[in-house]
Amino acid sequence: MEQFSAIHDRACERKGGEAAITELLPVVRSKRALAASKDDRWLAEMTRCTFQAGFVWRVIDRKWEDFEDVFFGFPPEKILLLSPDQIDRIAQNPRIVRNRQKVLCVQQNAQYITDVQREHGSFGKFISRWPQQDLIGLFRHLKQHGSRLGGMTGQRVLRNMGKDTFILTGDVVKCLRRAGLEIADTPTSQRELKLVQSVFNQWHEQSGLPYSHISRICACSV
């Protein structure tokens, strides 16, 4: 595999130097800060990323204050109490994007967060304790137990909330393939994902950088 230092140098050359790269790096929150994050913020971010998937992101961002209002600030315990009739009315509300299946996901993900909270104290504590050396296991958990949280949607939720994670964007996959990893353009099998995790673990040891930073630098290198 290509050394990460070479990838870093290529990214700096493309983006105008190390200072320019540094400005592009995502914020990584400490384990303590993640553990203190509230369950309603996790449900809000799951909702935002779910609605953005396959849609124009800026439309969701422009309507986001209305989303917060329509869903009462996303407290999972209140969302779980919504009746089918209330769900139907929300799905028809022009203040949000009217997609009934995605509105249903909000309640389903409220149940997911509540189930995790009962076992771990809070969703933030659960996420903060998950090791970066097995991020693909966390991706699998989100996909299997959450609603519409597979693929990059779940990965984006984690990144946006400050979890130290890579995201398998098209550019990151191109970087991995260029570095010598034999994976598909859209790696989805457990074999491929284990290979990806192994490479990120290796680059983390080489560079000492967070996984989120390695991921962004990879994307900037192609």
Secondary structure, DSSP 8 states (H G I E B T S, - for coil): ---HHHHHHHHHHHHTSHHHHHHH------HHHHHH--HHHHHHHHHHHHHHTTS-HHHHHHTHHHHHHHTTT--HHHHTT--HHHHHHHHT-TTS---HHHHHHHHHHHHHHHHHHHHHSSHHHHHHHS-GGGHHHHHHHHHHHSSS--HHHHHHHHHHTT-------HHHHHHHHHTT----SS--SHHHHHHHHHHHHHHHHHH---HHHHHHHHHHT-
